[in-house]
Amino acid sequence: MQLTMYVTKLQRVTRYVFVVFIFSLSSSPEIAAPQTPLGLGLVELLAVPSNYEGQVIRTIGFLGIEFEDDALYLHAEDYRYGLQKNSFALRLSEAQRSQFKSLSGRYVIVEGTLHVKGLERNDIWSGAIGNVTRLEAWPIDRGRRSKPAVRQK
């Protein structure tokens, strides 16, 4: 009888430990599912970057990859005229720089983690995007719209 009670208690304790172990694994950051990126406009990110510190974001901008000056700009004109406060530095590995160099000078969609303060000089850029997991050409180019046809009288 005592042996049966002991085995029953042991089974309960084992189940409890197992359940606690499983829950601890599911909350572990190494095993947690990847964060879904927040789709945000670059204007919003430039206006209040601190609201998105450390968050995974997705945004669209003009890519400039140059020596010590990899950045995502609001507009092509910002890149052309060196308006770096209208941009975020990009933390790219050497392999990524080589892979994405052909996209420089084009509008792109980027996914990565936003950092307001870090290795980059904050007096130059508005922050940085690191851990870049997606960088692709933005496929939409509406070009110049033609003028409406003029009616003849």
N, C-alpha and C positions, 0 to 999 in steps of 0.2 A: 504494500500500500504506500509506504513512504517512498519507495523507489519510483512508483508510478507518478506520485506528486512531483518528485524531483525532475523526472523526465519531462513532464508537462510544463513546469516552470522553465526548464532549460530550453524547451521549444519556443516558449513565449519570448524569452530573452533573445534567443537567436533570431527570431522573426523581427523583433524590435531593432536589433543591431543591423540586420540586413536592410530594413526600411530606411533607417537613418543613413546608412552608407550610400544607398541609392540616391536619396535626396541630396546628400553632400556632393555626389558626383554631378548631378544635374545642375547644381548651382556653381560648379567650378568654372572659372573663365576659360580654361583650356578646352573644355568640352562643350561650352555653351555655343548655340547656333550663332552664325555671323549676324551682325546687326544689319537691318534693312536701311539703306541710305535714305536720308531725308532729301527730297527733291526741292531745291531752293534756287531762286534767282541770284545771280552774282551781285545785284544791287543790294538785296537784303543782307547778304553775307558781308559786303563792304560796309553797310550802314551799322550793323551791330554784330561784329564777329564774335564778341565775347558770349553772346547768347548760344553759340554753337560750339564752344570750346570742347575739344575731345570727342565730338560727335562725327559719325560717318555721314558724309553729305554727297549729293550728286548735283552738279551744276554745269552750265555751259559758258564758255568764254573763248577768247582768242589766245592761242598758244604761242609762246615765244620760247624757243630753246636755244640758248646761247651760252658761251663760256661764263660760268658762275652767275647766270642770270636766267634760270629756268622759271617761268612764271605763267600764270593764267590771268589774262587781262580782260577787263570789261568790254573793250572795243578794240578793233584794229588800230584806230587812231591813238588810243592810249599807249599801245605798243610802239607805234611809229614815232610818237613824240616823247617817249620815255616817261610817261605818267605812271610811275610805279606804285603810287599810293592807290591807284585804281586796279591793283592786282594782288594776287597771292603768290608767294614763292611756291614752287613745286619741289618737293623732296623726292627726286628720282634717283634710282641706282644707276650705275654706269650702263648696265644692261638695258634698263628702261630708256635711258637717254638715247642709246643707239637705236633701240626699237622704235621710238616715237619721234626721232629727229625729222623724219619725212613729213610729219604732221605740223611742224613749226610753220607759222604764218597762216594757219587755218583755224576756223572755229571748231572746237572739240567739246565733247562731253567727258567729264571727269568724275570719278568716284574715289573718295579717300577720306582721311581723317583731318578735320580742321584744327589747326593750332594757332592760337593768337600770339602766344609768346613762345620763344624757343631759340633755336640756333640762328635764325635769320635776324637781320637788323630790322627792328620794328620801325625805325625812322625811314626806311626805304619802302618796304611792303606793308600791307595791312594784316599780314599773318602768313601762314603756310598751309599747304595741303600735303600731308604725308600719307604713308601706307597706301599709295595709289594702287587701286585694284582694277580700275577701268580707265582707259584713255583712248577714245575713238574719234574719228572725224565726225563732225555733225553733218548729216547728209542733206539737210534742208538748205537750199540756196534759191531764194525766190527771184534773185536778179532784179534788174530794173523793170518796173512796170511800164508798159507802154502808155503813151498819152491817149486819152479817149479820142475816138475819131471825130473830126469836125464835120458837122453837117453843112452841105452846100445849099445855098438858097436858090 
